[in-house]
Amino acid sequence: YGIEEKEGKIELNFYDGNTLLSYEVEVIAATNKVKEIEIKGSNLPGSTRITKTEAEIRSIVLGEYPDAQNIRIEVETDGNLRYYEAEFTTPKYKAELKINPHTGAICKRELKYF
């Protein structure tokens, strides 16, 4: 974890012990504008069981991101684990979430700012 500057961008990496989330933030050095944020939780994104419906996943997305538009939800597989991948846009960024299909926990978020 730390700060690294290379190729015109600043990369910040840190861990929040209170939320158990790790953050990777990419900033354009010339403008000090955030370009991308990746947030990872300690939970596994996948499960062998799918108990959440697409409608429940959509509600989870809208609960976290009320201005989400063009929401697309798919079931993905990684080895023997399955997870929901939700992609959407807001007025400020395009986002991709990995959501545990059994617990509904958001395990990974990627926000790419316009």
Residue pairs with C-beta under 8 A, 6 or more apart in sequence:
1 13
1 14
1 15
1 22
2 12
2 13
2 14
3 10
3 11
3 12
3 13
4 10
4 11
4 13
5 11
5 29
8 28
8 29
8 30
9 26
9 27
9 28
9 29
9 35
10 26
10 27
10 29
11 24
11 25
11 26
11 27
12 23
12 24
12 25
12 27
13 22
13 23
13 24
13 25
14 22
14 23
15 21
15 22
15 23
16 22
16 23
20 41
20 42
21 39
21 40
21 41
21 42
22 39
22 40
23 37
23 38
23 39
24 37
24 38
24 39
24 40
25 34
25 36
25 37
25 38
26 34
26 35
26 36
26 37
27 33
27 34
27 35
28 35
33 113
34 113
35 112
35 113
36 110
36 111
36 112
36 113
37 109
37 110
37 111
37 113
38 108
38 109
38 110
38 111
39 108
39 109
39 111
40 107
40 108
41 105
41 106
41 107
41 108
43 100
43 103
43 105
43 107
44 81
44 100
44 107
45 78
45 81
45 83
45 98
45 99
45 100
45 107
45 108
46 77
46 78
46 79
46 81
46 82
46 83
46 100
46 101
47 81
47 82
47 83
47 100
47 101
47 102
47 103
48 80
48 81
48 82
49 101
49 102
50 75
50 82
50 101
50 102
51 101
51 102
52 60
52 84
52 99
52 101
52 102
52 103
52 104
54 73
54 84
56 104
57 73
57 84
57 86
57 99
57 101
57 104
58 71
58 73
58 86
60 99
60 104
60 106
61 68
61 71
61 73
61 86
61 88
61 97
61 99
62 68
62 71
64 106
65 88
65 90
65 95
67 90
67 91
68 88
68 89
68 90
68 95
69 88
69 89
69 90
70 88
70 89
71 86
71 87
71 88
72 86
72 87
72 88
73 84
73 85
73 86
74 84
74 85
75 82
75 83
75 84
75 85
75 101
76 82
76 83
76 84
76 85
76 98
82 101
83 98
83 99
83 100
83 101
83 107
84 97
84 98
84 99
84 100
84 101
85 96
85 97
85 98
85 99
86 95
86 96
86 97
86 99
87 94
87 95
87 96
87 97
88 94
88 95
89 95
92 113
92 114
93 111
93 112
93 113
93 114
94 111
94 112
94 114
95 109
95 110
95 111
95 112
96 109
96 110
97 106
97 108
97 109
97 110
98 106
98 107
98 108
99 105
99 106
99 107
100 107
